[in-house]
Amino acid sequence: MRMLINVPETVVADALRGLAAAYPDLNVDVENRVIVRRDAPVAGQVGLVSGGGSGHEPLHGGFVGPGMLSAACPGEVFTSPVPDQMARAAAAVDSGAGVLFVVKNYTGDVLNFDMAAELAEDEGIQVAKVLVNDDVAVTDSLYTAGRRGTGATLFVEKIAGAAAAEGQPLERVEAIGRQVNENSRSFGVALSACTTPAKGSPTFDLPDGELELGIGIHGEPGRERRPMMTSGEIADFAVNAILEDMPPRGPVLVLVNGMGATPLLELYGFNAEVQRVLRERGVAVARTLVGNYVTSLDMAGASVTLCQADEELLRLWDAPVKTPALRWGM
């Protein structure tokens, strides 16, 4: 397998050096693996910290900046960051208003963020946490107790980040993040396996002409494997799985997300089918975002995330943001 890398051992460090060179408004600590917005801490604002294994870019480092995350902690590929990283990030962004941890529901992430919260609190930092568990495909997986955290992570980080930018207190920013998670559901599909730099070959066997319905962002198995389906058939399956779990009760935010190797030409076509299914089900669409945002290295495939959004959540979604991967209104 050909990969655009030097050696597997330096993939994350090399990527962080490149991120620093491209975005000088970020402070990128390559050695300690912490990415912080350069103006942190911002007086009077809650700090938002997230993180997880590398390989899901632009999640999370690509979402650091005004209106979104204050800091991110990248782990090794598909491996949780360690508590020291998270505690260091919390200290870097705490203005005295407290810090919110946004945590995807994977066992390593949950345990390490819990330990980091204890370390931060020992240093006098007030910490709250939002656990993201939006995936409807499976109840438990290889890496989780309960549902996996996937595309709704972007919605939580953006909307809670906007609330923090307004100067809202920690308790309110936490409550908004929890509301977004509770109102969000996701479903993903893999058309190919992903390849980790260390392994250099696909992480699981997916024969030509087949797809995996309900895949996780680390290549975890989904609900079932089927012969290849059309874009419209996949949209029917994915959207209906979400709406069965979360019956529509108002306008939704839509994320049509690529898993890393699916071109925008295909993603926009898939979005057309997702919008068709929503129309047929009588679901009003408030906003739509299409692109590769919560990825799984070089996996071909896509995921759909829907978030029931009231006027306040929509206002916060539309608020200005300036990060490497998401920016508008500035």
Phi, psi and chi 1 to 4 in degrees:
 res  aa     phi    psi   chi1   chi2   chi3   chi4
   1 MET       -  123.6 -179.4   73.3 -178.6      -
   2 ARG   -83.2  132.1  -64.7 -171.6  178.4  120.5
   3 MET  -135.9  144.6  -53.4 -177.7   80.9      -
   4 LEU   -86.9   71.9 -170.6   62.1      -      -
   5 ILE  -139.0  169.1   64.5  173.4      -      -
   6 ASN   -86.0  -76.7  -68.5  -43.8      -      -
   7 VAL  -135.4  152.0  -66.9      -      -      -
   8 PRO   -55.6  -32.9  -26.7   35.1      -      -
   9 GLU   -66.4  -22.3  -67.2   77.0   12.8      -
  10 THR  -112.0   11.9   66.8      -      -      -
  11 VAL   -57.9  -47.9  164.6      -      -      -
  12 VAL   -68.2  -45.3  175.9      -      -      -
  13 ALA   -61.5  -41.5      -      -      -      -
  14 ASP   -62.8  -42.0  -68.4  -15.9      -      -
  15 ALA   -64.4  -39.6      -      -      -      -
  16 LEU   -66.3  -38.1  -69.3  175.7      -      -
  17 ARG   -63.8  -39.6  -70.6 -170.1  -64.0  106.2
  18 GLY   -68.6  -37.5      -      -      -      -
  19 LEU   -62.6  -43.3 -179.3   71.7      -      -
  20 ALA   -61.6  -39.9      -      -      -      -
  21 ALA   -68.9  -32.4      -      -      -      -
  22 ALA   -81.7  -29.0      -      -      -      -
  23 TYR  -131.2   82.8  -62.0   99.7      -      -
  24 PRO   -67.3   -8.7   21.0  -31.4      -      -
  25 ASP   -82.7    5.6   50.8  -12.7      -      -
  26 LEU  -110.8  144.3  -60.3  178.6      -      -
  27 ASN   -96.1  113.5  -80.6  -33.2      -      -
  28 VAL  -111.7  110.6 -178.7      -      -      -
  29 ASP   -92.4   97.4 -175.6  -22.6      -      -
  30 VAL   -66.6  -41.5  176.2      -      -      -
  31 GLU   -65.6  -44.2 -179.3  179.5   -3.9      -
  32 ASN   -94.1   -2.4  -67.8  -55.2      -      -
  33 ARG    59.5   56.9  -53.8  -71.6  174.4   87.7
  34 VAL  -136.2  132.8  177.8      -      -      -
  35 ILE  -114.2  123.0  -56.1  162.6      -      -
  36 VAL  -131.3  139.5 -177.8      -      -      -
  37 ARG   -63.6  139.9   53.2 -175.5  -76.5 -173.4
  38 ARG   -63.7  -27.7 -172.2  168.8  -69.4  -81.4
  39 ASP   -91.0    8.5   58.9   -7.6      -      -
  40 ALA   -76.3  148.6      -      -      -      -
  41 PRO   -77.5  148.7   29.0  -34.3      -      -
  42 VAL   -96.6  121.9 -179.6      -      -      -
  43 ALA   -55.0  130.4      -      -      -      -
  44 GLY    80.2   -0.7      -      -      -      -
  45 GLN  -109.0  139.6  -72.0 -170.4   15.1      -
  46 VAL   -63.7  137.1  169.9      -      -      -
  47 GLY   -89.0  137.1      -      -      -      -
  48 LEU  -109.2  126.0 -101.7   69.8      -      -
  49 VAL  -125.7  132.9  174.9      -      -      -
  50 SER  -139.3 -178.4 -166.6      -      -      -
  51 GLY   168.5  177.9      -      -      -      -
  52 GLY   166.2 -174.6      -      -      -      -
  53 GLY   -63.3  148.5      -      -      -      -
  54 SER   -72.1  166.0  -64.1      -      -      -
  55 GLY   106.0   -4.2      -      -      -      -
  56 HIS  -111.7   18.2  -54.7  -55.7      -      -
  57 GLU   -58.0  142.2  -71.7   73.0   21.9      -
  58 PRO   -80.1  -10.3   28.0  -35.6      -      -
  59 LEU   -58.5  129.7 -168.1   78.9      -      -
  60 HIS  -105.7  -25.2  -66.4  -86.9      -      -
  61 GLY   -59.8  -29.3      -      -      -      -
  62 GLY   -73.3   -4.7      -      -      -      -
  63 PHE  -111.8   20.6  -62.3  141.8      -      -
  64 VAL   -92.7  126.0  174.8      -      -      -
  65 GLY   155.7  175.4      -      -      -      -
  66 PRO   -54.3  131.0  -27.6   36.2      -      -
  67 GLY    89.2    0.0      -      -      -      -
  68 MET  -143.4 -123.4 -149.2  160.1  175.7      -
  69 LEU   -78.7  147.6  -68.2  178.0      -      -
  70 SER   -86.6  -31.0  -51.6      -      -      -
  71 ALA  -158.0  156.8      -      -      -      -
  72 ALA  -139.2  149.7      -      -      -      -
  73 CYS  -122.1  104.0  -52.8      -      -      -
  74 PRO   -85.0  129.2   28.4  -30.8      -      -
  75 GLY   -88.3 -176.2      -      -      -      -
  76 GLU   -63.9  172.1  -68.7  -63.2  -31.6      -
  77 VAL   -58.6  122.5  173.3      -      -      -
  78 PHE    57.2   29.1  -69.8  177.1      -      -
  79 THR  -131.9  134.5  -57.4      -      -      -
  80 SER   -59.6  143.9  173.3      -      -      -
  81 PRO   -64.5  166.3   22.0  -30.1      -      -
  82 VAL   -98.0  158.9  -61.9      -      -      -
  83 PRO   -56.5  -36.1  -28.2   36.5      -      -
  84 ASP   -60.2  -37.9  -76.6   -9.7      -      -
  85 GLN   -60.5  -47.5  -73.9  174.5  -96.1      -
  86 MET   -66.5  -41.6  -57.1  160.4 -178.3      -
  87 ALA   -65.2  -38.6      -      -      -      -
  88 ARG   -64.1  -41.2 -174.8  175.3  -75.9  109.4
  89 ALA   -64.1  -42.7      -      -      -      -
  90 ALA   -60.6  -43.5      -      -      -      -
  91 ALA   -64.0  -34.0      -      -      -      -
  92 ALA   -71.9  -25.7      -      -      -      -
  93 VAL  -111.1   -5.7  -55.6      -      -      -
  94 ASP   -75.7  120.8  179.3   42.2      -      -
  95 SER   -99.1    2.2   68.6      -      -      -
  96 GLY   104.5  -10.2      -      -      -      -
  97 ALA   -91.4   -3.2      -      -      -      -
  98 GLY    98.7  170.5      -      -      -      -
  99 VAL  -132.4  136.1  173.4      -      -      -
 100 LEU  -106.1  124.3  179.7   69.2      -      -
 101 PHE   -91.1  127.9  -75.8  164.5      -      -
 102 VAL  -105.2  116.1  178.9      -      -      -
 103 VAL  -124.2  123.0 -173.1      -      -      -
 104 LYS   -73.9  144.4  -59.6 -171.7  -55.6  -59.6
 105 ASN   -79.1   77.4 -171.5   33.2      -      -
 106 TYR  -126.6  138.9  -66.0   94.5      -      -
 107 THR   -52.7  -46.6  -58.8      -      -      -
 108 GLY   -63.8  -43.4      -      -      -      -
 109 ASP   -61.6  -45.1  -71.0    5.2      -      -
 110 VAL   -62.7  -48.0  172.0      -      -      -
 111 LEU   -62.8  -44.9  -68.7  173.8      -      -
 112 ASN   -71.3  -36.8  -73.6   -7.8      -      -
 113 PHE   -68.1  -34.6  -91.1  104.9      -      -
 114 ASP   -62.6  -44.1  -77.7  -13.6      -      -
 115 MET   -65.3  -38.2  -73.9 -171.9  -81.5      -
 116 ALA   -64.6  -37.5      -      -      -      -
 117 ALA   -61.3  -40.3      -      -      -      -
 118 GLU   -64.2  -41.8  -66.4  178.1    5.9      -
 119 LEU   -63.0  -43.9  -67.1  172.6      -      -
 120 ALA   -66.1  -41.7      -      -      -      -
 121 GLU   -66.1  -31.9  -73.6  166.3  -10.0      -
 122 ASP   -62.4  -24.8  -72.8  -15.7      -      -
 123 GLU   -94.5    9.2  -62.5  -60.1  -41.2      -
 124 GLY    86.5   13.9      -      -      -      -
 125 ILE   -94.4  127.2  -59.6  171.0      -      -
 126 GLN   -78.8  127.6 -174.3 -179.1    2.5      -
 127 VAL  -125.9  136.0  176.5      -      -      -
 128 ALA  -124.2  166.5      -      -      -      -
 129 LYS  -141.6  141.1 -178.2  177.2   73.7  174.2
 130 VAL  -118.2  123.7  172.5      -      -      -
 131 LEU   -96.7  124.4 -174.7   67.6      -      -
 132 VAL   -97.1  121.8 -177.1      -      -      -
 133 ASN  -145.4   66.7   56.5   -6.6      -      -
 134 ASP   -96.6   -9.6   55.0  -55.6      -      -
 135 ASP   -76.3  122.6  179.6   30.3      -      -
 136 VAL   -91.8   -3.6  -56.7      -      -      -
 137 ALA   -65.5  -46.3      -      -      -      -
 138 VAL  -137.9  154.2  -66.5      -      -      -
 139 THR   -78.4  -47.1  -58.2      -      -      -
 140 ASP  -127.1  157.2  -63.5  -63.8      -      -
 141 SER  -139.8 -174.2   75.9      -      -      -
 142 LEU   -61.8  -26.7  -63.4  175.4      -      -
 143 TYR  -117.4    5.0  -57.5   97.7      -      -
 144 THR  -138.4  154.1   63.5      -      -      -
 145 ALA  -106.3  110.7      -      -      -      -
 146 GLY    95.4 -170.3      -      -      -      -
 147 ARG   -73.6  148.0  -69.1  179.6  166.1  179.8
 148 ARG   -76.6  153.2  -58.6  173.6  -69.4 -152.0
 149 GLY   -94.5  124.8      -      -      -      -
 150 THR  -135.2 -119.4   58.1      -      -      -
 151 GLY   -62.8  -27.3      -      -      -      -
 152 ALA   -64.5  -15.9      -      -      -      -
 153 THR   -55.5  -40.7  -47.5      -      -      -
 154 LEU   -62.4  -44.7 -177.1  152.8      -      -
 155 PHE   -62.2  -43.6  -72.1  153.5      -      -
 156 VAL   -62.7  -46.9  171.4      -      -      -
 157 GLU   -65.4  -39.3  -68.1  175.3   -4.5      -
 158 LYS   -70.5  -48.0  169.9   62.0 -175.5   77.3
 159 ILE   -75.0  -42.9  -66.9  172.3      -      -
 160 ALA   -66.1  -35.8      -      -      -      -
 161 GLY   -62.9  -37.3      -      -      -      -
 162 ALA   -67.1  -39.1      -      -      -      -
 163 ALA   -64.1  -41.0      -      -      -      -
 164 ALA   -63.9  -39.4      -      -      -      -
 165 ALA   -63.9  -25.7      -      -      -      -
 166 GLU   -79.2   -7.3  -69.1 -177.9  -13.9      -
 167 GLY    87.5   14.9      -      -      -      -
 168 GLN   -66.9  148.5  -62.1 -161.6   38.4      -
 169 PRO   -71.6  162.9   25.1  -33.4      -      -
 170 LEU   -54.5  -43.4  179.7   60.0      -      -
 171 GLU   -61.2  -37.9  -64.8   78.8    7.3      -
 172 ARG   -74.8  -40.6  179.5   59.0 -176.8  154.3
 173 VAL   -62.3  -41.5  176.7      -      -      -
 174 GLU   -62.0  -46.0  176.5 -169.4   10.4      -
 175 ALA   -61.9  -39.6      -      -      -      -
 176 ILE   -65.5  -44.0  -72.3  169.6      -      -
 177 GLY   -59.5  -42.2      -      -      -      -
 178 ARG   -66.2  -38.8  -69.8  179.5 -176.7  -88.6
 179 GLN   -61.9  -43.4  178.8 -172.8   -4.5      -
 180 VAL   -61.3  -45.9  172.9      -      -      -
 181 ASN   -62.0  -45.0  176.7   65.2      -      -
 182 GLU   -64.2  -26.7  -69.9  164.2    3.7      -
 183 ASN   -94.6    9.2  -72.6   -1.9      -      -
 184 SER  -120.5  145.0  -61.9      -      -      -
 185 ARG  -142.0  148.4  -58.5  -70.4 -171.3  -81.8
 186 SER  -136.1  156.7  -63.5      -      -      -
 187 PHE  -150.4  130.6 -168.3   92.9      -      -
 188 GLY  -120.0  156.2      -      -      -      -
 189 VAL  -134.5  134.7  178.7      -      -      -
 190 ALA  -108.5  131.3      -      -      -      -
 191 LEU  -100.6  -14.9  -49.8 -177.8      -      -
 192 SER  -153.6  163.1   73.5      -      -      -
 193 ALA   -80.1  163.6      -      -      -      -
 194 CYS   -98.8  163.0   57.5      -      -      -
 195 THR  -123.4  117.7  -56.5      -      -      -
 196 THR   -83.4  147.3   62.1      -      -      -
 197 PRO   -58.2  -37.7  -26.4   35.5      -      -
 198 ALA   -68.3  -38.2      -      -      -      -
 199 LYS   -83.1  -40.8 -168.8  170.2 -172.5  -73.4
 200 GLY    74.4    9.5      -      -      -      -
 201 SER  -148.4  163.9   60.0      -      -      -
 202 PRO   -54.8  142.4  -27.4   36.1      -      -
 203 THR   -79.5  -15.7   54.4      -      -      -
 204 PHE  -152.4  166.6   63.1   95.0      -      -
 205 ASP   -96.2  115.3  177.8   39.5      -      -
 206 LEU  -126.8   99.7 -175.0   57.7      -      -
 207 PRO   -59.7  153.7  -21.7   33.4      -      -
 208 ASP   -55.4  140.3  -72.3  -18.1      -      -
 209 GLY    85.0    5.3      -      -      -      -
 210 GLU  -125.7  160.3  -64.8 -172.7    2.5      -
 211 LEU  -137.8  160.8   54.3   75.7      -      -
 212 GLU  -112.0  121.1 -175.5   88.6   19.3      -
 213 LEU   -91.9  124.9  -67.4  164.5      -      -
 214 GLY    89.8   27.5      -      -      -      -
 215 ILE   -65.7  152.6 -162.0   72.5      -      -
 216 GLY   -94.0  171.0      -      -      -      -
 217 ILE   -79.8    0.8   58.9  173.7      -      -
 218 HIS  -111.7   11.5  -53.7   95.3      -      -
 219 GLY    84.9   15.7      -      -      -      -
 220 GLU   -65.4  150.2  -51.8   99.0  -53.6      -
 221 PRO   -59.4  153.6  -21.1   31.3      -      -
 222 GLY  -107.6 -147.5      -      -      -      -
 223 ARG   -75.0  -44.4  -75.0 -172.5  179.8 -177.7
 224 GLU  -164.3  162.3   59.5 -179.3  -67.0      -
 225 ARG  -110.9  135.9 -172.0  166.8  -69.3 -174.2
 226 ARG  -136.6  162.5  -72.4 -169.3 -179.0 -175.8
 227 PRO   -60.5  153.8  -22.5   32.7      -      -
 228 MET   -51.6  138.5 -173.0   60.1 -163.8      -
 229 MET  -115.9  162.3  -59.5  157.2   65.6      -
 230 THR   -75.1  164.9   66.3      -      -      -
 231 SER   -56.7  -42.3  176.4      -      -      -
 232 GLY   -65.2  -39.4      -      -      -      -
 233 GLU   -66.9  -39.3  -70.0  167.9  -20.7      -
 234 ILE   -64.9  -42.7  -65.6  170.6      -      -
 235 ALA   -60.9  -43.1      -      -      -      -
 236 ASP   -56.7  -48.3  -77.6  -39.1      -      -
 237 PHE   -64.5  -48.9 -165.5  101.4      -      -
 238 ALA   -66.7  -49.7      -      -      -      -
 239 VAL   -65.8  -41.0  174.3      -      -      -
 240 ASN   -65.5  -35.9  -74.4  -33.4      -      -
 241 ALA   -61.8  -39.6      -      -      -      -
 242 ILE   -67.8  -47.2  -68.7  171.2      -      -
 243 LEU   -71.1  -25.5  -64.7 -178.5      -      -
 244 GLU   -65.5  -33.7  -74.6  169.1   10.1      -
 245 ASP   -85.9  -30.1 -165.5  -88.8      -      -
 246 MET  -134.3   83.6 -175.8  180.0   68.3      -
 247 PRO   -55.5  135.6  -24.5   34.3      -      -
 248 PRO   -65.2  138.2   22.0  -32.3      -      -
 249 ARG  -139.4   17.8   59.2 -179.0 -171.9  -85.3
 250 GLY   165.4 -174.9      -      -      -      -
 251 PRO   -62.9  152.8  -18.3   30.5      -      -
 252 VAL  -126.3  149.3  -65.0      -      -      -
 253 LEU   -83.3  139.2  -68.0  168.8      -      -
 254 VAL  -120.3  128.6  179.7      -      -      -
 255 LEU  -116.2  116.7  170.8   62.4      -      -
 256 VAL  -103.5  107.3  171.9      -      -      -
 257 ASN  -112.4  132.8  172.7   68.6      -      -
 258 GLY   -86.2  147.7      -      -      -      -
 259 MET   -87.3    1.9  -58.0  -56.3  -66.2      -
 260 GLY   131.7  -36.1      -      -      -      -
 261 ALA  -118.3    9.1      -      -      -      -
 262 THR   -96.1  121.1  -56.5      -      -      -
 263 PRO   -69.6  157.7   21.9  -30.3      -      -
 264 LEU   -61.0  -31.6  -81.0  170.5      -      -
 265 LEU   -54.1  -44.7  179.1   69.7      -      -
 266 GLU   -73.9  -37.9  -64.0  176.5   27.6      -
 267 LEU   -65.6  -40.0  -71.9  177.5      -      -
 268 TYR   -66.2  -38.3  -78.1  126.2      -      -
 269 GLY   -63.7  -40.4      -      -      -      -
 270 PHE   -65.1  -39.3 -177.2   53.4      -      -
 271 ASN   -60.2  -39.0  178.5   53.6      -      -
 272 ALA   -58.1  -39.2      -      -      -      -
 273 GLU   -72.3  -38.0  -62.8  -62.7  -22.1      -
 274 VAL   -60.7  -44.0  168.2      -      -      -
 275 GLN   -64.3  -36.6  -56.7  -73.9  -28.8      -
 276 ARG   -60.5  -46.9  171.0 -171.7   57.6   78.6
 277 VAL   -63.3  -41.1 -179.7      -      -      -
 278 LEU   -62.9  -41.4  -68.3  170.7      -      -
 279 ARG   -60.7  -45.9  -76.8 -164.9  -54.6  -86.6
 280 GLU   -62.5  -29.9  -68.1  173.1   -6.2      -
 281 ARG   -90.4    2.4  -66.0  -68.2  -59.4  -90.5
 282 GLY    73.9   28.0      -      -      -      -
 283 VAL   -99.7  122.7  179.9      -      -      -
 284 ALA   -78.6  137.8      -      -      -      -
 285 VAL  -105.4  122.3  174.3      -      -      -
 286 ALA   -88.3  -45.5      -      -      -      -
 287 ARG  -146.7  153.1  -52.9  -75.9 -172.7  -84.1
 288 THR  -135.9  136.8  -59.0      -      -      -
 289 LEU  -125.9  129.0 -176.9   66.0      -      -
 290 VAL  -124.9  130.7  179.7      -      -      -
 291 GLY   158.1 -179.3      -      -      -      -
 292 ASN   -91.1  104.2  -71.8  -76.5      -      -
 293 TYR  -123.4  -39.4  -68.1  103.9      -      -
 294 VAL  -124.5   89.8 -176.4      -      -      -
 295 THR  -105.9  175.5   65.3      -      -      -
 296 SER  -136.3   69.5 -176.0      -      -      -
 297 LEU    54.7 -118.0  -66.6  168.3      -      -
 298 ASP  -105.4   25.2   60.4  -18.8      -      -
 299 MET   -69.2  135.2 -179.2 -174.3  -72.7      -
 300 ALA   -88.6  136.3      -      -      -      -
 301 GLY   149.5 -171.3      -      -      -      -
 302 ALA  -156.8  161.4      -      -      -      -
 303 SER  -133.9  157.1   63.7      -      -      -
 304 VAL  -120.3  131.7  178.7      -      -      -
 305 THR  -125.7  131.1  -56.9      -      -      -
 306 LEU  -117.9  138.5  -56.0 -179.0      -      -
 307 CYS  -129.0  120.5  175.1      -      -      -
 308 GLN   -67.5  119.0  -55.4  -88.8    3.7      -
 309 ALA  -123.7  120.1      -      -      -      -
 310 ASP   -84.0 -177.3   58.9   20.6      -      -
 311 GLU   -61.2  -36.9  -70.7 -175.4    4.5      -
 312 GLU   -68.1  -43.3  174.3   70.6   -4.4      -
 313 LEU   -66.0  -37.9  -64.1 -170.4      -      -
 314 LEU   -65.7  -39.3  -76.0  177.0      -      -
 315 ARG   -61.6  -42.6 -176.1 -174.9   67.0   78.6
 316 LEU   -70.8  -34.1  -67.2  169.6      -      -
 317 TRP   -62.7  -39.9  174.7 -102.2      -      -
 318 ASP   -78.6  -10.9  -71.3  -21.2      -      -
 319 ALA   -63.1  154.1      -      -      -      -
 320 PRO   -58.7  145.2  -24.9   35.0      -      -
 321 VAL  -147.0  143.2   60.3      -      -      -
 322 LYS  -142.4   93.4 -175.0 -178.5  179.9 -176.0
 323 THR  -131.8  168.1   72.3      -      -      -
 324 PRO   -55.8  -36.2  -29.9   36.9      -      -
 325 ALA  -106.1  -15.3      -      -      -      -
 326 LEU  -141.4  121.1 -150.3   64.8      -      -
 327 ARG  -155.1  130.3   52.9  178.8   63.5 -158.7
 328 TRP  -161.3  156.7   57.6   68.2      -      -
 329 GLY    80.2   -8.0      -      -      -      -
 330 MET   -79.9      -  -75.9  -70.7 -179.1      -
